[in-house]
Amino acid sequence: MSTLYDFEALSIAGETVPLRQFEGQVLLIVNTASACGFTPQFAGLEDLHQRYGQRGLTVLGFPCNQFGRQDPGSDEQIASFCQRNYGVSFPMMSKIDVNGGDAHPLYRWLSAEAPGLLGSKAIKWNFTKFLVGKNGQVIRRYAPQDTPAKLASDIEAALAA
């Protein structure tokens, strides 16, 4: 598989989502958690979604419970939490693993395309972010501590490309 568009995921409502439907858009893909020190980043992600959505940005959230068991709820509970506490309106996907033998194929690909520090392919923590260009190729990987606001200039450049 060579682009993001070769993958599919399950929405948080359990529906299959072919990622090809986002062809020609810029995507910010984030593994999220509801009980993490970085959880307040949902507000910044929603801000990016609101600010750049009309220009072609889609934020995709992928809940993950692999780091400190910080997202133990069901998909329904996670969706409710995100909406109630952060007004999340960007697409949220069903909970997945991002590392190990059960890692979602999308995350295996993202990690291989944009390794982390020292070439590490593993996702280190919640709220690791991947910026994907209009061509379905990974532009850059961001660490959990990189706030959504810090990504704005890279998002603008990707939208202008």
C-alpha positions as CSV (number, residue, x, y, z in Angstrom):
1,M,0.0,0.0,0.0
2,S,1.5,3.3,-1.1
3,T,-0.9,6.1,0.0
4,L,-3.3,6.8,2.7
5,Y,-6.1,6.2,0.2
6,D,-5.3,2.4,0.2
7,F,-6.7,2.0,3.7
8,E,-10.0,2.0,5.5
9,A,-11.0,2.4,9.1
10,L,-14.1,2.0,11.2
11,S,-15.9,5.1,12.3
12,I,-16.6,5.5,16.0
13,A,-20.2,4.5,15.0
14,G,-18.9,1.2,13.5
15,E,-19.2,2.1,9.8
16,T,-16.5,1.3,7.3
17,V,-14.8,4.5,6.1
18,P,-12.7,4.1,3.0
19,L,-9.9,6.7,3.4
20,R,-10.1,7.3,-0.4
21,Q,-13.1,9.5,0.4
22,F,-10.5,12.1,1.7
23,E,-8.6,12.2,-1.6
24,G,-7.4,15.7,-2.4
25,Q,-7.7,16.8,1.2
26,V,-5.0,17.4,3.8
27,L,-5.4,15.2,6.8
28,L,-4.2,15.4,10.4
29,I,-4.3,11.9,11.9
30,V,-4.0,11.7,15.7
31,N,-4.1,8.8,18.2
32,T,-6.2,10.2,21.1
33,A,-7.1,9.3,24.6
34,S,-9.8,10.7,27.0
35,A,-7.8,10.6,30.3
36,C,-4.3,11.8,29.3
37,G,-2.4,14.9,30.2
38,F,-2.6,15.8,26.5
39,T,-6.4,15.3,26.3
40,P,-7.0,19.1,26.3
41,Q,-5.4,19.1,22.8
42,F,-8.9,18.0,21.6
43,A,-9.8,21.7,21.9
44,G,-6.9,22.7,19.6
45,L,-7.7,19.9,17.2
46,E,-11.3,21.1,17.0
47,D,-10.0,24.7,16.4
48,L,-7.9,23.5,13.5
49,H,-10.8,21.6,12.1
50,Q,-13.1,24.7,12.3
51,R,-10.4,27.1,11.0
52,Y,-9.2,25.0,8.0
53,G,-12.0,22.5,7.3
54,Q,-13.5,24.7,4.6
55,R,-10.1,24.9,2.9
56,G,-9.6,21.2,2.8
57,L,-8.3,20.0,6.2
58,T,-9.8,17.0,7.9
59,V,-8.7,15.9,11.4
60,L,-9.2,12.2,12.1
61,G,-9.0,11.0,15.7
62,F,-8.2,7.4,16.5
63,P,-8.8,6.6,20.2
64,C,-6.2,4.2,21.6
65,N,-5.9,2.6,25.0
66,Q,-2.3,1.3,24.7
67,F,-0.7,4.0,26.7
68,G,-1.4,3.9,30.5
69,R,-4.9,2.6,29.7
70,Q,-6.0,6.2,29.3
71,D,-9.0,5.5,27.0
72,P,-10.7,2.4,28.5
73,G,-14.3,3.4,27.5
74,S,-16.4,2.0,24.7
75,D,-16.6,3.8,21.4
76,E,-19.9,5.3,22.5
77,Q,-18.5,6.6,25.7
78,I,-15.5,8.1,24.0
79,A,-17.7,9.8,21.4
80,S,-19.9,11.2,24.1
81,F,-16.9,12.4,26.2
82,C,-15.3,14.2,23.1
83,Q,-18.5,15.9,22.2
84,R,-19.5,16.9,25.7
85,N,-16.1,18.2,26.9
86,Y,-14.5,19.5,23.7
87,G,-17.3,19.9,21.2
88,V,-15.5,17.6,18.8
89,S,-17.1,17.6,15.4
90,F,-14.2,16.2,13.3
91,P,-14.4,12.5,12.5
92,M,-13.6,10.1,15.3
93,M,-12.8,6.5,14.4
94,S,-13.3,3.3,16.4
95,K,-10.7,2.5,19.1
96,I,-7.5,0.9,17.7
97,D,-4.0,-0.3,18.6
98,V,-1.2,1.8,17.1
99,N,1.7,-0.5,18.1
100,G,2.3,-4.2,18.2
101,G,0.9,-7.2,16.5
102,D,-2.6,-5.9,16.5
103,A,-1.7,-2.4,15.3
104,H,-4.1,-1.0,12.7
105,P,-2.6,-1.3,9.2
106,L,-2.9,2.5,8.7
107,Y,-0.7,3.1,11.8
108,R,1.9,0.5,10.6
109,W,2.1,2.4,7.4
110,L,2.1,5.9,9.0
111,S,4.9,4.8,11.4
112,A,7.0,3.4,8.5
113,E,6.5,6.5,6.3
114,A,7.4,9.0,9.1
115,P,9.6,7.4,11.8
116,G,10.0,9.2,15.1
117,L,13.2,10.2,16.9
118,L,16.2,8.1,16.0
119,G,14.2,6.3,13.4
120,S,11.8,4.7,15.9
121,K,8.7,3.4,14.2
122,A,6.8,2.9,17.4
123,I,4.2,5.4,18.5
124,K,5.5,6.7,21.9
125,W,2.3,8.1,23.5
126,N,-1.1,9.5,22.9
127,F,-1.6,12.5,20.6
128,T,1.2,11.6,18.2
129,K,0.2,13.4,15.0
130,F,0.7,12.8,11.3
131,L,0.2,15.4,8.6
132,V,-0.8,13.9,5.3
133,G,-0.8,15.9,2.1
134,K,-3.4,16.1,-0.7
135,N,-1.6,13.3,-2.5
136,G,-2.1,10.8,0.3
137,Q,1.6,10.9,1.4
138,V,2.9,11.6,4.9
139,I,4.4,15.1,5.2
140,R,5.5,15.0,8.8
141,R,5.1,13.3,12.2
142,Y,4.7,15.4,15.3
143,A,5.3,14.5,19.0
144,P,2.5,14.4,21.5
145,Q,3.8,17.6,23.1
146,D,3.5,19.5,19.8
147,T,0.3,21.4,20.3
148,P,-2.2,21.6,17.5
149,A,-1.6,25.4,17.2
150,K,2.1,24.8,16.5
151,L,1.1,22.8,13.4
152,A,-0.8,25.7,11.7
153,S,1.9,26.9,9.4
154,D,2.6,23.4,8.2
155,I,-1.1,22.9,7.6
156,E,-1.3,26.1,5.7
157,A,1.6,25.1,3.5
158,A,0.0,21.7,2.8
159,L,-3.3,23.3,1.9
160,A,-1.5,25.7,-0.5
161,A,0.5,22.9,-2.2
